[in-house]
Amino acid sequence: MRIDVLTLFPDYLSPLRLSLVGRAIETGLVELGVHDLRTWTHDRHRTVDDTPYGGGAGMVLRPEPWGEALDELLGPDTAPDADGPRLILLTPSGRPFDQALAAELADERRLLFGCGRYEGFDARIAEHARTRVRTDEVSVGDYVLNGGEVAALAVIEAVVRLVPGVIGNPESLTEESHAPGHDRLLEYPVYTKPPSWRGLDVPAELFRGHHARIAAWRQEQARARTRERRPDLLPPAEQPVVVAEAGPG
Ligand code: SAM
């Protein structure tokens, strides 16, 4: 997989050189290019932003450097192609990122990430990008970060760990929280040694060595934890019934 990141702060992406993603890059499973958006500016101040039309606070990212960056990274006359690259523009108003989207992106051969800053992207950046490359606007959650870099780090890490060969034991991917093989439930509680610590004991079920019973216990724990913490993740038939309050009169 080839990943390119467009950012005003290339150093923000340095953690990608560490740990499992770093090893995936070293071993050639993933190729990474981090590009400073200011490369595609032409004035003395290397300007990438300007004031918003219509007034309002803050600055907006101008479209020209993004257009030139795409021309260079994709080639000048590309059109969206199902087998071609996919561009992810990070924005709090995008499609919520989740494990299903991570799995979808892990199947791609080439991903580009655009990190916004200030008040975000001039709307024409996404509009134009859609004519050149498959483009998704993606949000990592209902909160606002200062820039897209931390969001890109989260998305890239979640995607790269699903690329075959990156995680040593692929089975560890199937039993995780949100994993399709795990009914998208939260993970059951996990324990290691010692068996008793500060008065807290590992549940006895885990010592009996009966695989089917351990699996059943874990399944029940995962379901109970999901019911308590994230009932919205349960299948519709298991969702708690919400009783609407009667209005006045
Ligand atoms: N004014 C924008 C709004 O209200 O939607 C927020 C701009 S934010 C301060 C600057 C940049 O951070 C965004 O362009 C985006 O790239 C990134 N960003 C912030 N929060 C994000 C989130 N939840 N998901 C993805 N990217 C985010």
Residues whose N, C-alpha, C, O or C-beta is under 5 A from the ligand:
A	BS01	SAM	L90 T91 P92 S93 C115 G116 R117 Y118 E119 G120 F121 V138 S139 V140 G141 Y143 V144 L145 N146 G147 G148 A151
